[in-house]
Structure formats: C-alpha cells, structure tokens
C-alpha cells in the first residue's frame, strides 16, 4: 500500500500542469523548479536570457554530478560581462555544456536583438517556461509568470526549437 501511495504522489508530481503568478507565488514556483531539477534523470536543456540565481545554479550542478546532461544557452549580452551571471560558474562542471548567443541581427546596422527566452526542458517531457528569468528579482520582486507542463509532444517541439537555436550559438 505504501508503494502505491508513493507511486501516486510521484505520478501527480510528474504530470504537472501548473501556472505560478509571481511575486505572489514565488516560493512555490521556485520550489517546484528546483524539485524538477532534482528529479531529473537524463537531460536538462535551458535557453535563458538572464541567469543570476545561484540557488538554481547549485541544483543544476548537483544534477550534473548525478550524471544528468545539461545544456544551457545564455544570451551573450546579458551574461558574458555580467559578474553575477552563473555562466562561468556552470561552465566549469562536467556534464554541463554552456553556449552563448546573440539574438537575430538587425538588417540596418551591426547590432543584435536578444535571445530573450526563458525555457527549460527536462527529460523530454517537462517544459518550464514563462517570463521569469533565473534571477532573484524574478522570484521575489517582479511580476512574472512561470508555467510548467508535462507533455511529451510539447517537449519535443521545444527541443527542436532548442536545437535550432543551439546550432547558431557558440560554445563558451
């Protein structure tokens, strides 16, 4: 009976369809994001504009040490020269590959747009997306949305998009 309840609990957790309204639900949103990382088994892919939250970075590091393959595409302008960015911290660990990318170039001049996504794909089944960067402000001060959906079809579509972006990114 105990095994049944454990199965039921994890089944409910793994088949999430949640939306969090930040800053009002910042703590449960961050807790769910971190728990999703902690329960990952094989792979985590992330495309993120700004990543300064050390707590999220530490959970990714622990996942990588468990053998989870992690790939992160960082927006170049937001992370390369930002001393709070977790780019350099995460780039040094085995099983974590980091990339940088600028957004699409403007035709009229040499400037670029932003890679402005906030996307995490876990084990080709869980998708976490929204307006929230991986920053302390996003999970405590800003008005943001974080949406979590367990759906293989949506995850595969996001994964194809991730691969397309990664093909244009530079390895850090």
Order of alpha helices (4+ residues) and beta strands (2+ residues): alpha-beta-alpha-beta-alpha-beta-alpha-alpha-beta-beta-beta-beta-alpha-beta
